[in-house]
Amino acid sequence: MDFPVSKNQYTDRDGVRPVQYDESGVPYGGPANYQGMSNTPGDPDTYEGNFDCRTGEPLPFRRKRADGIIGPALQFVNTDLSNATWLGSVLVVVPAGHPPPTVILNDGTGPSMPFTAVKLDQFKMSCFYRIDIRVALDYNREKVVEYKINNTGPAYKFHVPSQTTSWRFTFWSCNGWSLSVTDKDKEELGGTDAVWDDLMDKHGRAPFHVQVGGGDQLYSDKIWSSPIWKPWLAIKDKYARRDAPFTRDMFLFSDDFYFTHYIKCFFFNGRFSEALASIP
């Protein structure tokens, strides 16, 4: 952090104190009232006004599932060589108050028993769950594994190798565009999803078993465009700017921005989100 937080939010012993929320998921003292902003939909990178207060569902106008669940993102964890088992997990975001989700797999031999979820954390009215999954590896045959969340909604697919075949990896970095890139430049370079159109085309022809993401997965330049920073950015003296308080509203806005921005970029981002759901 480039400048100290205000005294009522920072102590030498505790550092930055986390915001405390009431049972409705609203910070004590009422919802943040960001300078120059309102609690109405408009900016998809802020929490306030873009989340269903009743269900806790993020960005409801982008909803794809009737139950409000966001995701999935698929992860390769390990291979248990002692019993030839592929180990992975599925990450989803679930509205608070909903039951923990389950995942059912089908590797061609029939549906599995439901894999149950572990709650990782909660932000306001949104809960993060991880569902650990296992797939038995055949000796010499690759598998296409289908999975569903709560055994409803769309079916997703991923591929696992056999015990005796090589893995197919893909690596990528610098996902997305910075704010300085114009729409015209994007089109000339292949469009908004240029990298992911190419990767998913290759995946369709020779499916990848795992993807590895490098740096620059998420661009957050937009945070500085909010009016909340204007008084601080207007401070000319660098020492006065350094010593300016990091206010409660700044703190809450930053929390909301990064949470919502991550949700949007990883789960509502076209073919990138498709890749996260289908390539571990």
Salt bridges, closest charged atoms under 4 A:
ASP14 OD1 - ARG13 NE 3.03
ASP43 OD1 - LYS222 NZ 3.33
ASP45 OD2 - LYS222 NZ 3.26
ASP45 OD1 - HIS261 ND1 2.79
ASP45 OD1 - LYS264 NZ 3.16
GLU48 OE2 - LYS124 NZ 2.94
GLU57 OE1 - ARG63 NH1 3.47
ASP67 OD2 - ARG65 NH2 2.89
ASP107 OD2 - LYS143 NZ 2.74
ASP132 OD1 - ARG130 NE 2.84
ASP138 OD2 - ARG141 NH2 2.51
ASP138 OD1 - LYS143 NZ 3.90
GLU142 OE1 - ARG168 NH2 2.93
GLU142 OE1 - HIS209 NE2 3.29
ASP183 OD1 - LYS186 NZ 3.80
ASP197 OD1 - ARG271 NH1 3.41
ASP198 OD1 - LYS202 NZ 2.70
ASP201 OD2 - ARG205 NH2 2.83
ASP243 OD1 - ARG242 NE 3.04
ASP249 OD1 - ARG248 NH1 3.97
ASP256 OD1 - LYS124 NZ 3.10
GLU274 OE1 - ARG271 NE 3.35
